[in-house]
Amino acid sequence: MTLFDIISGNLNSPALPHSAVRVIGIDLGTTNSTVAEVKWSPDSETHLTARCLEVEQPTSTGPYIHVLVPSVVAVHDGTLLVGEGAKRFRADATLRRNKDIFYECKNDIGARRTYHLAPQGLRSASEISGKVLAFLKAAAEEGSQPPLNRTVVTVPASFQLAQRADTLRAAEIAGLQIGGGDLLDEPVAAFLDYLVTHQGEIPGHASDGGNLMVFDFGGGTCDVAVFRFRPQGQSGRIEISPLSVSRYHRLGGGDIDTAIVHQVLIPQLLEQTKLAASDLSYEDRKLHIEPALLSVAESLKIGLCIEIARLQSFGKYDGAEKGAVAKTQPGAYPCPCPNRAELSLPSPELSAAQFEAVLAPFFDTELLYARETEYQMTCSIFAPIQDALERAGLKPSEVNLCLLVGGSTLIPQVKSAVGRHFASAKILAYEDRESAPVAVARGAAYHALGLALFNRSVVQPVAADSIAIRTASGLVTLVPRNAPLPFPAAGQFGEDSSLVVPASARSGSIELRIEIVAGEEARPICVTTCGILAPVKRGDPLLLKFRLDENQSLRLELTLRDQPDARAFSLTIENPLTNVVNPHAVRQRIEEIEENLRLGKVPGQDVPNVLAKLAKDYSDLGQTDKSIFYLQQALRRKGSPDSHILNQLGIRYGVKADWLREEKMYREAFAADPADAAPIFNLALSRLRRGLAEEAEPIIQTVLGVERCGPHLVLAAQIFDKLKRGSQTQSALEESFRLFGPVPALDDWELGWFLTAAKMVKDNVQIEEAEVEQRRRKQRRTATVNEGVLPE
């Protein structure tokens, strides 16, 4: 008997519990969270259905009741608020994010970030999540409900070990008794709910299994997971083999809301208040106006999507005048900014034309990368889709089923775009708007019921491919393909004693190369080394212990077999058979630096330089206004002119085409250190690039008066060339080549200017020498060194 038999109201089994069972499933979301329950009793004779609980959420205007609970926590007048009441304070200028109001904290789960300004008990993402979970738990326990027998909490399929551990900590804070097996991947939960609620509707061509893509597009994340599935495997359970996972942080409906604020609503505010775009600073826009208008943007988006869907149902949208299809939010919405007269946006409006312009980069099929400014992030939904397909080795035509879940899939254009991309697949979607945002919680509740009734998962995860370790003589399989997980069975480790030490050493150690691969093609999963301490002889046996758990975490331990007390080498590889896209290294460095600044771990005298480095990282991400903000903070903390910081400010203003401020910063930088020609060199370069060669000429002469070097002379030659001064151009280039020195000794900046000079004189030998050197340096920076000796 399976869970599906029980849900369908079939006869009960004697092995089932003799008393009533009540379970809940919780979808702990980035934007909204939901709790669903299922009740079963021995005398149940009807279909069992997971029911999402309507949760009463206190607000300043009275209780708000809904199944969706915003994942927002706020402290106002000494009162802790969770849900809608907290969300409404997001526009309150007296509350500061991560001090007394907290939202989108799920993105910080598993990270080292703390909220150091917050009260005790609210200083980490796990503590904030614990408050949300406790609020949902209290709602589930309200009244005379039977006690809970089991609780399951969902997590993104891409969550790593640290993120899952933080989720378990949040559950512990909330007073929920759950273990690692009670964490369910969100795509699996969504598919389980669809199977239960749409029994018999799986198309015939996939009834025996196939390739399934779950596209979970929520408020804060876009999770794409690809599975191979069999509805009724050998165990009688649903067998699911994870093929790939791709998660792009901060790609969700919230990013669309933010884009609406900055692309539509702030321009409306500027127009209505007669302000110029330059009148609003980064702080005005990001820290004050954006929080005030986010909920407005969300309401406009939802209202417009409902209207578009209505028009589409009558076939009247495609041919409609998109500018005339619009949603208006009645009322005036304050946008308080410090040191500025009170701003307010009356009757904000969003048209279908504006909405489609906002959505365009989210549906791009060519530029599949994140584009982030200090104000907003855009990334095509096809970036995670394509990444997941490539890692699974599938083409869009090889996907049999594509399930759409998450609140953002209710945007009509999303379903249309995904449907076009997977023309051969059956697109599975919920018919009603209410189900898509709550499917994950309902699936978690069904999963919890299976655990409570049968003490085992409804879904049986299996290894999508084999996992092996490479030796000098070939591969040794550790986990076979299609092995039920966990492998070996729960609580056990597999052992392999066929490996031996490849060399002898009397002192020091032998660096043993550990190479883990997957599949018949032996694609690399992990390459590392471990030290075997001497004395050791070639042929000494090794003992390798391994385990792949149900959460797709591979644990390895390696030691000398005859020295069991020796320190073992251990390694944990998370999601070895799937792919997880982690944040960029620059973004990780930024978060670490900002955390150290928040916690006061940076000595006072070092703060200006650290802020300047932070500005450089933000500039590398294309966030010019935020880079300017941190450079200004660095100057303020320094308390005196700094040539380097002022020069960097000039560069940033140049990127913004703010020429007046650019020149001001360059001249201030040169005045602060007249021995440093870099600022006025940049000013001369800026003028040349803007076609102002005559104005650039006296400035480059000043530069040469400070320092005559190769790059300065090449710029002078470019200016002379624009002014049609042939002899001066030739003379400057000849002198530059005398001053440059050997090509291998040039730094990257000098090498670039050397190549420019070589192209100006059309010297193919020097052009080739410079380009070869650039390629060599690029290869040197990206090369990896394979070290260690394979075991035998």
N, C-alpha and C positions, 0 to 999 in steps of 0.2 A: 504494500500500500504506500502511495506517495502523498505528498502534500496536496497535489492537485486532486486526488481522490477525496481528501478531507474537505478541501475548499468547495468541491462540487456537491458536497452533502451526501457522499456515498456512505455505505455502512461502516461503522466504526470497527476498529481492530481491538482485540483483547489486550494488545500490547500498549495501547494508548493510556494516558493518565486517567484515573478514575475521578478526578476532580476538575473543576473549571480552570482554564488557563487564560491569562490576559497578558499580551505582549505589546510592546511599542517599538516603532522604528523612528529614528530621528535623522532628518537631513539637516546637518549643520552647514548652512550655506554661507557664502561670502556676503551676499546681499540680504537674503531672507532665509529663515529656518522654518521647519515644519515638523510636527509630530503626528504620527498615524498609529492607530491601535487596531488590533484584531482580538476578538474574544471567541473562545471555543469552550464547549462543555460536552460531556459525554452524551447528552441527549440532543445535541445539535442535529437537526435534520434538514436545515436549509443551507443555501450557499453562504459561505463566509466571505465577508468583504472587509478590506482594510478601510478604515474611516479616518480621515484627517480631522483632528480636533480643532474646533473653533476656540481660539485662545483669547480671553479677555485681557486687554492691554491698557493699563491706565494712561490717560493723557491729561493735559491741562484743561481740556474742555469736556472731560468725561470719558467713560470707558469706550474703547474701540475693540470690536470683536471680529477676528478674521483667522483663517487657517494659516496665513502667511505672517510670520513674526519677523520684522526687520532685525537683522543681526547687529543691532546698535545698542550700546549701553551709554547712559549719561548720568552724571551726578549734578543735580540742580537743587539749590537751597537745602543741601544736606540729604536729599532723597535720591535713592538709586532707582533709575528707570531703565526698563528693558523693552525693546520692541518699538511700536508705533509712537509711544510717548517720548521715547528717547530720540527717535528719528526726527520728530518735529522740532527738536532743539538744534538740529544741524544748521539751521539758518540763523540761530541766535549768536550774535557777535560777541556776547559776553562769555561764551563757552569756547574753549580752545581744544582743538583736536589732539587726542592722546594725552590730554591733561584731565578734562572732565567730560569729554564726549569721545566715543570710540566706535569706529565703523570700518568695514573691510579689513578687519584684523585677521581673518583667515589667511590672508596673503603673508602674514608674519609668522604663521604657525611653523614651528621647526627652526626658525631663525633665532639668532642671539639677541635680537632687538628687544629692548625694554622701554617702557613708558615711564621715564624717571620722574616726571612731574606729577604723575597720577598718585592718588591715595593708595595706601597699602591694600593689596588684594585686587588691584586693577593695573598692575605694572607689567603685564606680559600678555601676549595673544592667547596663551592657554588659560590665563585667569579670566580674561574677557569672555572667551568661549565657554568657560565654566559657568559664568553668570547666565549666559544665554541657555545653556543646557539645563541649569537649575530651574530657570523660569519655565521651560517646557516640561520638565519633570513635575514641577508643582502643579501645572495645569492638568497633566495626565493623572495626578493623584487626587485632584480636587473632588470633594463630595464623598460619597460612599462607594467608591469604585473598589472592585477586588484588587488585592495587591498585585504588583507586576511580577510576572514569572521570568521575563527575559526582556532585555533592551539591546537593540542593535543601533549603532551610529554609523553613518556613511562617511566615506572619505574619497577624494579624487583618486582614480586608479594610479595616478603618477606619484602619489604621496610617498616620500622616502621614509626611512626608518625613523629619523628624528621627528618628522611631521606626524607620523602615526603615534609615536611615543607622546608627543605634546597633546594629541587628541585624546589619548587615554588619560593623560594627566587632567585635562579639562573635564572629562567624565568623572574622574575621581573627586575633583573639586566640587562638582555638582551633586555628589552623593550617589552616582550611578555605579552599579556593580557590573562592569564589563571587562572582558579580557580581549586578548589580541584577536581571537576568533570571532568576536562580536563587532569588529570593524569590517564593513562591507564596502567594496568598491562601488562608487556611484553608477558607472555604466552597467554593472551587473545588476544592481538594484532596479534600475530603470527597465532593463530588459525583462527581469523577473515580473515586474508589475504588468508590463505589456502582455506577457505570456498568460498571466492569470486573468487579466481583464479582457483579453481578446482570444480566449481559447478557441481553437479550431479555425482561426483566421490567418495562420501562417500560410503563405502561398504554397501551392503544391510543389513548385520547383525547389523549395527550401525545406520541405517537411522532413526530409531525412538529414537535414543539417546543411551547412554551408558557411559562407563568410558573412559576418555581421559587423557593421560599423554602427557604433552608438555615438551620435553627435549631441553632446550635452553642452548647450550654449546658455549659460545662466547670467546672473547679474555681474559676477566678478571673474569667472573663469570660462574657458572654452576647452572642455576635455573631449578629445577624440580617442576612442579605443576601438581596436579591430580585434575580433575574436573569430575563431573557428568553433562552431557549436553543433551539438547533436541534441535535439529535444529529449530523447529517451536513450541515454547511453546504456552500457552494460550494467551499470549499477542501478538502473531505474531512475536515475537523477539526470538533470540537465548537465551535460558535460560541456564546459567552456574552456577553450585553450586561448589564453591571451597571446596575440601575435604582435601587437605593438600598442604603445600609448604615446600620445603627444600632448603635452600641456603647455600652453602659452600663458604665462601669468598676466593678469590684469587685462585679458581680452574678454569683455563681457558687455552686457547691456549698460553697465555703469560707464563704460568708455564711450558708448554712443550718447548717453546723457551728458557727459562732460563735453563732448564735441558739439552738441546742440547749444550748451551754455556759451562756449567760446566762439562758435561760428555763426550762431543765429541770435541768441538772446543778448549778449554783450554788445554786438553791433546795433541792435534795437535800442538798448540803453544809451549808447553813445549818440545815436541819432535823435532820440527824444530829449536828451539833456543838453544837446548842442556841444558835446565834448569831443575833442580830438582823440584819436587812438593813443597818442603819446601822453595824454593827460592821466591815463591809468597805468600805474606801475605794476610790476610783477606781483607785489604783495597785495595790491588792490584787487587784481583779477583773481589770483589763485587762492589767497588766504581769506578773502572776505566776500567777494561777489560770487565766486563759484559755489561755496557752501550754501549761500542764500538762494541760489537759483537751481540747484540740482534737482530738488523735488518738483519744481515747476517744469523742468525739462522732462523729467520722467512722466509726469502727468500728461504733458502735451504729446509725448511719444506714444503712450498707451492709447490715448483718445484718438489720435490720428490713425494708429494701426487698426483700431476697431472700425473706423470709417472706411479705410482702404479695403479691409476685408469684406465689409458690407458691399461696397461698390464692385469688388471683384466677383462676389457671388451672383451679381446681376449682369456681369460682363460689361460694366460701364467704367472701369478704372483706366484701362490701357489707353482708351481714346479720349480721356478727360483732360481738361486744362489743369495741369498739376499745380499751377500757382493759385488756382481757385479752390482746390481741395485743401482745406486748412482747419486747424483746431486752435481756438482761442481760449485762454484761461482768464476768466473774469477776475477783477480785483487788481489792486496795486501791491507790488512785492518789494519791500524795502531791501536795499543793497548797501548796508552801512559800511563806510570806509573811514578809518581814522584820519583826522585832520582834513576832512572834506565835507562840504555841505551835504546834507542828507540826500541820498540818491534813492530813486524808486522807479520800478519798471511797471507801468500800468498795462493791463490787458496784453500780456505776452502772447505771441502767435507763432505757430509753426505750420508751414505749408508743405504739401507733398513734394513740391519742387525742391524746397530747402532740405527736406528730410532725405530725399534721394541723393542730393549732393553730399550730405553728411555721410550717408551710407556707402557711397561709391568706393572709397578705399578699403572698406571692410569686405567688399566682394571682388576685389582685384584678383585676377587669375595669373598675373605675370609678376607683379612685385610682391613676392611672398616673404616679406620680412617686416618686422615691427618698425614703425616710424614714430619716434617719440619726441615731443617737445616738452618744455617745462610745464605746459598747460594741459596737454592731452596725449594719449597714445592711440594710434590706429594700427591695426594689423588685420590683414585679410583672413577671413575664416578658412580660406583654402590653404593657408600656410600650415596650420596643424593637420588639416585633412590630408594634404599632399605628403607631409612628413610621415604621418602614420601609415599611409599606403606604401610609401617607399620602404619603410622599415619592415613592413609585413610582406614585401615583395609582391604586391598586388597592383593591378590596374583598376581604374574605376569600373570597368566592365566586368570585373571578377567579383565585385561585391554583390551579394544576393539580396541582402536586407540592409536598410539604413533607417535606424530609429532616431527620431528627433525628440529630444526632451530638453527641459529647461525653459524658463520664462522668455528668453530672448528668441526662441524658435517661433514664438507667436507673432513676430514681425513678419508680415506676409512675404516681403522680399527675400527673407532668409530661406523659407521653404521652397520658393521658386528657384533660387540660385542653387541650392543643394539638389533639387530634383533634376535640373538641367545637367548638373555635373555627373550624376549617377543615373543616366538614362536607362540603363539595363536593370537597375535594382528596383525592388519594391520599397517605396518610401512609407515607413510606418510612422504615423503621427496620431495624436489624440484628437478626437473630433470636437471636444469641448475645450474652451480656453482654461478651464479650471484644473484640468488634469495634468497638463504639461509641467507646471511648476511644482506639483506635489507627487509626481510619479516615483521619484527616488525615495521619499519617505514611506510611501505605501509599499514599495518593493522591499524596503528594509523591514517593515512590519511582517510581511509574508515570510521573509527569511528568518526573523525572530520566532515566528510560529513553528517553522520547521525545526529549529533548534530546540524549542521547548517540547515539542511532541516526539521527535525522533532522536534528539541529541546529536544531530548531524546536519550539515548544510543542505539546503535544497539544491544548491548549485555545486557541482563537483569540478573544481579547477584541475586542469591537467597541463603538463608541460608541453608547450607547442613544439619544442624541438629538443634534441639531445644536448647535453652539456658534458664536455670532456676536458681533460687536462692533457697538454702536449708533453711528450717525453722525447728523448733523443731517438727512440725507435718507433715513434708513432703516437696515436691518441689512445688514451684510456678513458672509457665512458664512465661518468659518474651518475648522471641522471638520464635514463633512456627517454626517447620521445614518447609522448602520450602517457607518461607515468602519472598516476593520480597524485595530487598534492594534498598534504605535505609528503615529501619523499626523502627518506623512508617514512614509515608511519609516525604518527604524532609522538613526540617525546624521544625519538630515536635519532641517532646519527649513523650514516653509512660509513663503512671503513674500507680502505684499500691499502694493502701492504705490499703491492707489487713494485712500488717505486724504490729506487736505491740512489745513494749518493754518487755523483758522477766523477768525483776526483778525491784525492787524498790531500790532507793538510796537517802539518804538525803544530802550526801556530796560526793565529789570526782566525780567519773564517773563509768559508766558500760562499760566494754569492750565487744562490740557486734561483734560476729564472722560473717564475710561475706564470704560465700562459694558459688561460681558460678560454675555450672556444665553444661555439655552438653550431649545431647542424652539420649536414654532410659536407658543406663547403668550408667548415672550420672557420667561420667568421670570428674574429677576435672579440672577446667580451672584456677581458682585463689582462694586462701585462704588468707584472711587478717583480720584485726580487725579495728574497729573504736570506738572512745570513745563517749558515750552519756553523756553529762555533767548533774550532779545532780543540783537541785532536780528533780527526775523523778520517776514515779510510774509504777508498772507493769500494762500492758494493755494500756499504752499511745500509741496512733496510730502513726505509722511511714509513711512517704511518700517516695516512691522510684521512681525516674525518670530514664528512660533508653532509649538508642538509639543505634542501630547498623547501621553504615553508609555504603555507597557503597564501601568504602575502607577497609571494614572488621575491623573497629575500634568500640569497644563497650564502650559507655560512661555511667557511673552510678553516680547518685547523691542521697544521703540519708539524711533526716533530720526529725525532729519531725513535724508531720503534722500540729499541732496547733501552732507551732512556726516557721512560714515561714521565719522570719527574722534571725533565728539562723544560725550559720555557718554550712553549709552543708558539709558532707563528700563526696568527689568526687573520682572517680577512672576511669582510662582509661585502657582498656585491648585491646591490638593490636593483630589482627589475632586470635581471640578466638577459631575459629573452625579449625584452621590450625596449623601447627608446623613450627617454624622458628628456625634454628640452629644459635645461636649467637656466636661470638668469645669467646674463652676460657677466664676464669677469669684472668689467668696469662698474656695472651696477652693484655687484657684490662688494667691491671695494668702497663704493660710495656709502652703502648701508653701514659698513663697519666703521668708516670714519665718522659718519654722522652719529652713530651710537656712542663712540668714544667722546665726541664733543658733548653730547647730551649728558653723559655720565661724569663729565669733568675729568676724564682720564688724560686729557691733553694739557701739559703744563702751560701756564698762561703765556710765557714768552714764545711758545711754539704755535699758539693758536692762529696768528695771522698767516704764517706759512702753510699751516694745515688747511685753512680756509682757501688759500690761493690754489693749493693742489686739488681741493674739492671743486673749485671753479673750473680747473682744467679738465677734470673728469666729466663734469656736466657739459662742457664745451664739446668734448669728444662724442657725447651722446646727442649733440645738436641742440642742446637746451641753452640757448644764448642768454635769454633774460635771467634764468636762474644762475648762470655763470656770472653775469654782471652783478647780481644780488650778492653773491658770496665774495666777489672781489671788492665790492663796496664795504661789506662787513670786515674784510681783512684790512682795508685802509683805516676804517674807524677804530679797529682794535689796535692797529699799529700806532695811530695817533700822530703820524708824520708822513710826509711824502715818501713814496717808495717807487723808484724808477721802474722796477720789474712789474709791480702790480698795476701801475698807471699805464704802462705799455700794453699789458694784457687787456686792460679796459678799452684802450684805443682799438685793439684788434677786434674785440667783441662788438663795439659800436660800429666798426666798419662792416662787420657781417650783417648788421641791421640796417646798413646804408644810412646811418645817422652821422653824416659827415661832419657836422659842427662839433658834436661831442667827441668824435674820433680825433679830430685835429687838436681839440682842447687837451685830451688825455695825452697825446703824443708830445705836445709841447710842454705840458706839466712834467712828464717823465724825463724829458731832456733837461729841463731846468733843475730837476732834482739830482741829476747826475750827468753833467756836461761831458764826462769822459766816456759815456755810453752812447754810441751812435745808433743803436738799434731802433729807438722810437722814431727818430726823424728819418731813418732809412725806410721804416714802414710807412711814414707819411709820404715820402717821395714815391714809393711804390704804389700807394693808394691813388695818388694824383695821376700817375701814369696810366693806371688801369681804368681811370675814369675819363681818359682822353685829354688830360690837362698837362701835357708835356711841358709847356712853357712855364707853368707854375711849379712843376716838379724840378726844373733845372736848377734854380738857386738853392733849393733844399738839398739836392744831391751834392752840390758843391760844398755845402756845410758839412755833409756827411764825410766827404773825402778829406775835409780839413781836420776832422777828428781822427779818422782811421782810413788808410788806403789799403784795402784788401781785395781779394779776387771778387767776391760777390758784390761789393760796393761798386767796383769798376764795371762789372757786367750790367748792373742796373743803370749806371751812368751811360754806358754804351747804348742801351735800349732807348733812353731818353734822347740822346744825341741823334740816334737813328730816326726817331719820330720827328725830330726837328730838321731832318735832312742835312745833318752836319757829318758828312762822310769821313773826313779826315779825323775828326774827334772820336767818332765811333771806332774807327780802326785802331787808333792810338790807345783808347781805353781797353779794347779787347786784347791787344798785344801785351799791355802791362798786366792785365788780369791773369793771363796764362803764366807770366813770369812769377806772379805772387802765389798762385794756387798750390804749387808743390805737387808731389807724386799723388796720383789718383787714390791708391789704397790708403793713404794717410789722411784723406779728407773726411770730415764728418758728413753726415747725411745732408745737412743744409748746404754745405760747401759743394758737395758732389752734385746736387741739383742745379746749382748755379753754374758749375763747370760744364754740365751737359747743355745748359742753355747757351753758353758761350760757344761751345763746339758746334751747335746747330746754327748759330748766327754766322760763323765763318765757313760752315759746310765742310768741316773736317771729319770725314767718315771714320778715320782711324780713331780719333779721340771720342767720337760719338759711340763707336762700338766698345771702346775701353770703358767708358762711363756706364753704359747700359749693362755690360757684363758684370761690372762691380756691383751695380744695384741688384741684379738678379742673385749674385753670390750672397749678398747680405740678407736678402729676403729668404733664401734657402737656409742660411745659417740660423736665422731666427726661428724658422718653423720646423727645423730638423729635430727628430727625436732619436735618442741614443738607446739602442737595445743592449742591455747589459745582462750579465749573469749567464750561468750554464744550465741547460735543461737537465732535469733528473733523468735517470736511465730506467 
